[in-house]
Structure formats: structure tokens, C-alpha cells
């Protein structure tokens, strides 16, 4: 079950989502989802490092343990 967030945090996320809507509908959808449902549990998430490395591979960027070249 997601971790609930405060009413104030949810309101802030909704305001942020509105500001970002025109620039990034996907980000706005994620922010609204967090505001509505709370944060996902860490064990349900993909580590950011894994997402980064997969994206670098799609872009054809060489990745080693310390930097991107």
C-alpha cells in the first residue's frame, strides 16, 4: 500500500502539476498520481541508477562505474 502524504504536500504537488502540464504532460500525470495516491513503497520502485543506465544504453552512451563518456 502506498505511503500517504500530507494534505499540504498533496496540494503543492497539484499546483506543481498544473505549472508543468503544458511542458510535460507525463510529469504532471505522475505528480497528480502521487498527490492522489501517495508515494510508492521503495520495494515497488526501480532504482534510479538502473533507469539511468538503461536510458544511456538506449542512447548509445558508454557507461562505466564512475562517469558517462
N, C-alpha and C positions, 0 to 999 in steps of 0.2 A: 504494500500500500504506500502511496506517495507521502512524503513529509509535508505537512501543512505549513503554509507561510502566513505571516500576519496580514491583517486586513490592509494595513498601511503599505506593506510591501506589495501586495496584490494590486492596490490602486496605483502605485508607482509603476509597476510593470505594464499595466494597461495604458497609462499615459505614455510611457516609452514606446509601446507598441504602436500607438496612434502616430507618434512622431516618425517612426520608422516605416510605417505602412507603405508610403509611396516609394521609398528607396529599396525596401526589401520585404516583400510580402511573406517570404518564408520565415525570416527572423520575427516578424510581427506575429505570425501564427504560433511560433514556439513560445514567445513571451506571453501571449494570451493563454496558451495551454498551461504554462507554469502558474500564471495568475489564477486560473480556474481550478487546477488540479494539484498544485503544489509541486515540489521538486521530486524527481525520480530518485529512488534509492541508489546509492553508489554501485551496488552489486548488479543493478539492472542497466548500467551505463557502459559504453565503450570508452576505455581510457583515451584521453585526447592525443597522447603520443601515437597510439595505433591509428587513429583517424588521420593525424598529420602525415604519418609515414605512408599510409595508403594513398592519400591525395598526392604526395610527392611522387609516388610511383606512377600514378596516372598521368602526371605532368612530365614524366621522364627525367626528374631531378634525382641525382645521386645523393643518397643519404648514408652517412656513417654515424658513429656513436656520438660525435661531438658537433658536427655542423652540416649544413646543406651546401653543396657546391654546385 
